[in-house]
Amino acid sequence: MNWGKIIEDAIEYIEGNITEELTAGRIAGEVNTSAFYFQRGFSMLCGYTVGEYVRMRRLSIAGEELLSSDVKVIDLAMKYGYDSPDSFTKAFTRFHGSTPTDVRRSGAMLKSFAPLHIRLTLDGGSTMEYRIEEKKAFKVMGISKDFSYENADADIPQFWNEVFIQVEKRPVLGMYGICFDEEMAGNQFRYMIADDFDAEKAEKNKLDVHEIKAHTWAVFPCRGAMPLPLQEVNRRIFSEWLPASSYEIAEGYNIEYYSNPEDFKMGMQDTEYYAEVWIPVKEK
């Protein structure tokens, strides 16, 4: 799976269809990969979610068009995917810092957001720890919720806060954070804060139960105060390990395993804290 090529093709498709309906699932289909891992790979490598990138490109182009033509604001709104002139004006103002009216009447400044371009760079050249492990099917229990890929980076930490806010009523320890999207085709996925399955606890606390199928897993260790080591390992999986390895992603799971914070002096902020990222893989 050549992620550089996938991202390059995706950007080319976005630019050629910027006024069309552009969901992550549709773009992923055009570049022959799953929506689940396309969206993760895009955000890891580009620094934006797919939705953020499309929105900023549209607003940048809309600003240029506003200056170079006498097109009506309502027509620009419809052209670039907004339901009303008001929603377009709000988005335009947040992005450019000026309203469409100010830009046209007083020549207010615009912001430009250029399309991404893939450049060949020397990357890697450093060691990255991992192991390949065969795991039998296993069950987990926990609290799960559906999230959109677009808002997941902000919404998932909030979900953890909601679950853990009352320590004495905490239903799970939080051994795992699991993203699963078995269809690997839509714009949403399910996320579970989970522990290993215990039938009695699951029934008592009315927890969701999910069986993870038997797989070959690539397991990547993460050490240090969270969340930066975890974010960096995830980035390197897509930018370095997947392009260079003999494996590719097998199914729509991403599992983060967390050690018990109580085993470390400073909990998850301890410099020795340990976590892992598990990716289901198969040989290319």
C-alpha positions as CSV (number, residue, x, y, z in Angstrom):
1,M,0.0,0.0,0.0
2,N,1.8,3.1,-1.3
3,W,0.4,5.9,0.9
4,G,2.2,8.6,-1.0
5,K,0.5,7.5,-4.2
6,I,-2.9,7.1,-2.5
7,I,-2.7,10.7,-1.0
8,E,-1.5,12.1,-4.4
9,D,-4.4,10.5,-6.3
10,A,-6.9,11.6,-3.6
11,I,-5.7,15.2,-3.8
12,E,-5.9,15.1,-7.6
13,Y,-9.5,13.7,-7.4
14,I,-10.5,16.4,-4.8
15,E,-9.1,19.2,-7.0
16,G,-10.9,17.9,-10.1
17,N,-14.2,17.6,-8.3
18,I,-14.1,20.4,-5.7
19,T,-17.7,21.5,-6.3
20,E,-19.1,18.0,-6.2
21,E,-20.2,16.0,-3.1
22,L,-16.9,14.9,-1.6
23,T,-17.3,12.4,1.3
24,A,-14.3,10.5,2.6
25,G,-16.0,7.3,1.5
26,R,-16.4,8.5,-2.0
27,I,-12.8,9.7,-2.3
28,A,-11.5,6.5,-0.7
29,G,-13.4,4.5,-3.3
30,E,-11.8,6.5,-6.1
31,V,-8.3,5.6,-4.8
32,N,-9.2,2.0,-4.1
33,T,-8.7,1.9,-0.3
34,S,-11.1,1.7,2.6
35,A,-12.6,4.9,4.1
36,F,-11.5,3.8,7.6
37,Y,-7.8,3.7,6.9
38,F,-7.8,6.4,4.2
39,Q,-9.1,8.9,6.7
40,R,-6.5,7.8,9.3
41,G,-3.7,7.9,6.8
42,F,-4.7,11.2,5.3
43,S,-4.8,13.0,8.6
44,M,-1.6,11.4,9.9
45,L,0.4,12.3,6.8
46,C,-1.2,15.6,5.8
47,G,-2.1,17.2,9.2
48,Y,-5.7,17.8,8.3
49,T,-8.8,15.6,8.2
50,V,-10.2,15.0,4.7
51,G,-13.2,17.2,5.6
52,E,-11.0,20.1,6.8
53,Y,-8.8,19.9,3.7
54,V,-11.9,20.0,1.4
55,R,-13.5,22.8,3.3
56,M,-10.4,25.0,3.3
57,R,-9.7,24.5,-0.4
58,R,-13.3,25.4,-1.2
59,L,-13.2,28.6,0.9
60,S,-9.9,29.6,-0.6
61,I,-11.2,29.1,-4.2
62,A,-14.5,30.9,-3.3
63,G,-12.5,33.9,-2.1
64,E,-10.6,34.1,-5.4
65,E,-13.9,33.8,-7.3
66,L,-15.5,36.5,-5.2
67,L,-12.8,38.9,-6.2
68,S,-12.6,38.0,-9.8
69,S,-16.3,38.0,-10.8
70,D,-19.6,39.5,-9.9
71,V,-21.1,36.1,-8.8
72,K,-23.7,36.4,-6.1
73,V,-22.9,35.2,-2.6
74,I,-25.9,32.9,-2.6
75,D,-24.6,31.2,-5.8
76,L,-21.2,30.8,-4.3
77,A,-22.8,29.2,-1.2
78,M,-24.7,26.7,-3.3
79,K,-21.7,26.0,-5.5
80,Y,-19.4,25.1,-2.6
81,G,-21.7,23.0,-0.7
82,Y,-23.4,25.3,1.8
83,D,-27.1,25.2,2.6
84,S,-27.6,28.9,2.9
85,P,-25.8,32.3,2.4
86,D,-25.7,32.7,6.2
87,S,-23.8,29.4,6.7
88,F,-21.4,30.2,3.9
89,T,-20.8,33.7,5.2
90,K,-20.0,32.4,8.7
91,A,-17.6,29.8,7.3
92,F,-16.0,32.3,5.0
93,T,-15.5,34.8,7.8
94,R,-13.9,32.2,10.1
95,F,-11.5,31.3,7.4
96,H,-10.6,34.6,5.8
97,G,-11.2,36.9,8.7
98,S,-13.6,39.1,6.7
99,T,-17.1,38.8,5.4
100,P,-17.7,38.4,1.6
101,T,-19.3,41.8,1.6
102,D,-16.1,43.4,3.2
103,V,-13.9,41.7,0.7
104,R,-15.9,42.9,-2.3
105,R,-16.7,46.4,-1.0
106,S,-13.5,47.4,0.8
107,G,-10.9,45.0,-0.6
108,A,-10.3,43.2,2.7
109,M,-7.5,40.7,2.9
110,L,-8.1,37.1,1.8
111,K,-6.3,34.0,2.9
112,S,-5.0,31.5,0.3
113,F,-4.9,27.7,1.0
114,A,-2.9,26.0,-1.7
115,P,-3.5,22.4,-2.7
116,L,-1.1,19.9,-1.1
117,H,1.7,18.5,-3.3
118,I,3.6,15.3,-2.6
119,R,7.4,15.8,-2.6
120,L,10.0,13.1,-2.4
121,T,11.8,13.4,1.0
122,L,14.2,11.2,2.8
123,D,12.3,9.8,5.7
124,G,12.8,6.8,7.9
125,G,16.5,5.9,8.4
126,S,15.7,5.2,12.1
127,T,14.6,2.1,13.9
128,M,11.0,1.5,14.7
129,E,10.1,-1.3,17.2
130,Y,7.3,-3.7,16.4
131,R,6.5,-7.3,16.6
132,I,4.1,-9.5,14.6
133,E,1.8,-11.5,16.8
134,E,-0.9,-14.1,16.1
135,K,-3.9,-13.5,18.4
136,K,-6.9,-15.8,18.7
137,A,-10.4,-14.2,18.7
138,F,-11.0,-12.5,22.0
139,K,-13.9,-10.6,23.6
140,V,-13.9,-7.1,25.1
141,M,-16.5,-5.2,27.1
142,G,-16.9,-1.5,27.5
143,I,-18.8,1.6,26.5
144,S,-19.0,2.4,22.9
145,K,-20.2,5.3,20.8
146,D,-20.4,6.3,17.1
147,F,-18.1,9.1,15.9
148,S,-17.6,10.9,12.6
149,Y,-14.1,10.9,11.3
150,E,-14.3,14.6,10.9
151,N,-14.7,15.4,14.6
152,A,-13.1,12.4,16.2
153,D,-9.9,14.0,17.3
154,A,-11.8,16.4,19.6
155,D,-14.8,14.2,20.4
156,I,-13.0,11.0,21.6
157,P,-10.9,12.7,24.4
158,Q,-14.2,14.2,25.5
159,F,-15.8,10.7,25.5
160,W,-13.0,9.5,27.8
161,N,-13.6,12.4,30.1
162,E,-17.3,11.6,30.3
163,V,-16.6,8.0,31.2
164,F,-13.9,8.7,33.7
165,I,-15.3,11.8,35.4
166,Q,-16.6,9.9,38.5
167,V,-13.9,7.6,39.7
168,E,-16.1,5.6,42.1
169,K,-18.6,4.9,39.4
170,R,-16.1,4.1,36.7
171,P,-17.6,1.1,34.7
172,V,-14.3,0.1,33.0
173,L,-10.6,0.5,33.7
174,G,-9.8,1.6,30.1
175,M,-7.3,-1.1,29.1
176,Y,-8.2,-0.5,25.4
177,G,-9.3,2.3,23.1
178,I,-10.7,0.5,20.0
179,C,-11.7,2.0,16.7
180,F,-13.7,-0.5,14.6
181,D,-15.3,0.0,11.3
182,E,-15.9,-3.5,9.8
183,E,-17.5,-2.1,6.7
184,M,-14.5,0.3,6.2
185,A,-16.7,2.3,3.8
186,G,-18.6,5.1,5.6
187,N,-17.9,8.4,7.3
188,Q,-18.5,7.1,10.8
189,F,-16.9,4.5,13.0
190,R,-17.5,3.0,16.4
191,Y,-15.1,3.6,19.3
192,M,-15.0,1.6,22.5
193,I,-13.4,2.2,25.8
194,A,-12.9,-1.4,26.8
195,D,-11.4,-4.0,29.1
196,D,-11.0,-7.7,28.7
197,F,-14.3,-9.5,28.8
198,D,-15.7,-10.6,32.2
199,A,-19.2,-12.0,31.9
200,E,-20.3,-11.0,35.4
201,K,-19.0,-7.4,35.2
202,A,-20.4,-7.0,31.7
203,E,-23.9,-8.0,32.9
204,K,-23.7,-6.0,36.1
205,N,-22.6,-2.8,34.4
206,K,-24.7,-3.3,31.3
207,L,-21.6,-3.0,29.1
208,D,-21.4,-3.5,25.4
209,V,-19.6,-6.7,24.3
210,H,-17.6,-7.1,21.1
211,E,-15.6,-10.0,19.8
212,I,-12.4,-9.2,18.0
213,K,-11.7,-11.8,15.3
214,A,-8.5,-13.8,15.1
215,H,-5.9,-11.9,13.3
216,T,-2.2,-11.4,12.6
217,W,-1.3,-8.1,14.4
218,A,1.5,-5.7,14.1
219,V,2.2,-4.4,17.6
220,F,4.0,-1.1,18.1
221,P,5.2,-0.1,21.6
222,C,4.8,3.5,22.8
223,R,6.8,4.9,25.8
224,G,6.5,8.2,27.5
225,A,4.1,10.8,28.7
226,M,0.9,10.5,26.7
227,P,-0.5,11.4,24.2
228,L,2.5,12.6,22.1
229,P,4.3,9.2,21.8
230,L,1.1,7.5,20.8
231,Q,0.4,10.2,18.1
232,E,4.0,9.9,16.8
233,V,3.9,6.1,16.5
234,N,0.6,6.3,14.6
235,R,2.1,8.9,12.2
236,R,5.2,6.7,11.6
237,I,3.1,3.6,11.0
238,F,1.6,5.3,8.0
239,S,4.6,7.4,6.8
240,E,7.3,4.8,7.3
241,W,6.3,1.3,8.4
242,L,3.4,0.5,6.0
243,P,5.2,1.8,2.9
244,A,8.4,-0.2,3.7
245,S,7.0,-3.4,5.2
246,S,5.8,-6.6,3.5
247,Y,2.4,-6.1,5.2
248,E,-0.8,-4.2,4.5
249,I,-3.9,-3.5,6.6
250,A,-6.2,-6.4,6.8
251,E,-9.4,-5.1,8.5
252,G,-11.0,-2.0,10.0
253,Y,-9.6,-2.2,13.5
254,N,-7.2,0.0,15.4
255,I,-6.5,-0.9,19.0
256,E,-4.6,1.1,21.5
257,Y,-3.6,-0.8,24.6
258,Y,-2.9,1.1,27.8
259,S,-0.9,0.0,30.9
260,N,-2.5,0.6,34.3
261,P,-1.6,4.2,35.1
262,E,-1.4,3.3,38.8
263,D,1.7,1.3,38.1
264,F,3.6,4.5,37.3
265,K,4.5,7.4,39.6
266,M,3.0,10.0,37.4
267,G,0.3,7.9,35.8
268,M,0.0,8.4,32.0
269,Q,2.2,11.5,32.3
270,D,5.2,9.4,33.5
271,T,8.2,9.4,31.2
272,E,8.2,5.5,31.5
273,Y,4.5,5.0,30.8
274,Y,3.9,2.2,28.3
275,A,1.2,1.7,25.7
276,E,0.8,-0.1,22.4
277,V,-0.8,0.3,19.0
278,W,-2.2,-2.9,17.4
279,I,-2.9,-3.0,13.6
280,P,-4.4,-6.1,11.9
281,V,-2.2,-7.0,9.0
282,K,-1.8,-9.5,6.1
283,E,1.1,-10.1,3.8
284,K,1.0,-8.0,0.6
